[in-house]
C-alpha cells in the first residue's frame, strides 16, 4: 500500500535513484565518518550475497525504507 500511495497526492513522495544510493551509503557507512567507493561496493556485494537478493530486489527494499522515512 505504501508503494502505491506514496507517489500520489496528498503525499506526493518521489524516491530517486540518488535517494536510494545515498541511503545505501549511509547504511554501509554505519558510525564511520566516511566510506570509500571500494568499501561501499564490497559492503553492497556482501548484502546481496548474505540475503540472496538480486540488485533490483535489494534496491526495492532500500526504496521502501526511504519511503518509510519520508
GIZIJO-V127777 format. One record per helix or strand of 3 or more residues. SS is the DSSP state (2 for helix, 1 for strand). FROM is the first residue (numbers start at 0). LEN is the number of residues. Records with the same first field share a line. If there is no record, write none. Layout:
# GIZIJO-V127777
SS=FROM-LEN ; FROM-LEN
This chain:
# GIZIJO-V127777
2=1-4 ; 16-13 ; 36-15 ; 54-15
